[in-house]
């Protein structure tokens, strides 16, 4: 009878087990089965026109190996540009892995659309193999009566 933690083998199993030469198991390092690839934009941010004061979220999905880093840049209408979030408290940036293998998703949230948050937002995906970019233009939607007034002035 076996004691706890002990295994009982039949006479045939015991003979077979004892007759096998013991060779130590050799651990080999894993091989890379995925070749490196430059980043690709899978889902780009989309142009948006929203009322002043509203909230907007832009998103960008990227893929590559190694998994790309995702950053955001803002090009303002006056020609200046900077990396986000910078020192703008009205902007929030977040990045997470996924939704699939070798992917990352990035978001930029504009807490309140106003003149100083209007411009071209660029999603930048970077890894050791290269860079990919996609951009979306954000504009303030003017009220219907403002559009009519500007048309009458022409």
N, C-alpha and C positions, 0 to 999 in steps of 0.2 A: 504494500500500500504506500502511496506517495504521501509525503508530508507537504504542508502548504508551501507553494513556491517551487515544488519539485515536479518534473515532468516524467511520466511513465512511457517508455518506448517498448514496443514488442521486441522479441528476440531478433526478428528480421530487420526492424528499423535500427536496433542497436548495432547489429553487424554492419549494416550499410553506412551508418553514421561513422563508426570507428574505422572503416576501411578507406574513407576519403582522406587524401592528404590535406593537411591544414596549410593553407597559404594565406598570408596576411592580406587583408583588403587594402588595396592601394587607392587612395583618394587622389583624383586628378582635378585640377581646377576646371571650372565650367568654361565652355567655349562660347564666344559671342555668336549667337545665331541671328542677331539682327544687325544688318549693316547700318552704319551711320547714314542719316539722311538730313538734308537741309530742311528748315522749317517750311511748312505750308499753311496758309490760312484756310481753314476748313469752313468757318462761318465768320464773315466779315461784319463789322458794325455797319449800320444803315443810316443814311442821311435822315435828319429829323428836323421838323419845324414845329415848335411848341409855343404856347402862350407864355409871355413873360411871367416869371414867378413860379412856373410849374417845375416838376421833377422829371428827370430823364435818366434812363440807364442805357448805356451802350455796352454791348458784349462782343467778344471775339474768341473763337475757338481755334487753336493751332495744333499742329501735329508735327512730329519729327523725332529723330533719335540721335543723340540724347534729347530728352524732353526739353523743348525750348523754354526759355525764360520769356515772360510776357511783361512788357512795359507799355506805358501810354505817353504820348506827347500831345501837346496842344499848340496849334499855330493860330494865333489871334489875327483878327482882320487888319490890325495895324502892322503886321509883318513880324512881330515878335513871336518867339516860340520857347517852350520849356517842357521839361519832363514833369509828369504828374505823379503825385498830387501837388508837388511844389509846396508853396505856402498858402495855397487857396483853401480856406476852410469850407468853401462851398462845394468842394470836390472830394470824393472818396474813391479809392482804387482798391480792388481786391483781385487775387489770383488764387486758383485752386487747380489741383490735378484732375484730369478726366475731361469728358465723361468716358473716354475709352483709353486703352493702353497707348502710351506714348503721346498723350494729349494734355493740353492745359487750357483753361478757360480764364479769361480776364474780363473784369467789368470796370467801368468808370461810371460813378453816379454823380449827376449834377443835381445838387440839393435844391437850387433855385436858379432857373435860367434867367440870365440878365445880360446886359451888354458885355460885361467882362468875362462871361463864360461862353460867348458865341465865337465860333471859329471851326477849324478842322481838327478833329480828334483822330490821332493815328495809333493803331495797335501795332506794336513792334514785337516780332517773335525772333529770338536769337538763340543759336546754339553754336557748337564748335564747327558746324558745317556751313553756316551762313545766316542769312537774315531774310525775313519776309515782312511786308508791311501792307496794311489795309487802312483806309481812311473813311471817315464819315463827316459830313458838314452839318453843323448844328446852327439853326437860325431861330430868331424870334418870329412867331406868327403874329402878324399885325391883325388888328380887329377889322371887320368888314368895312366899317365906316372910314378907317384910315386908308384902306386900299382905294376906296372911291374918291377920297380927297386927293390922293396922289395922282390918280388918273385924270382928274379934272384940271390939275395944275399943268399937265403936259400939253 
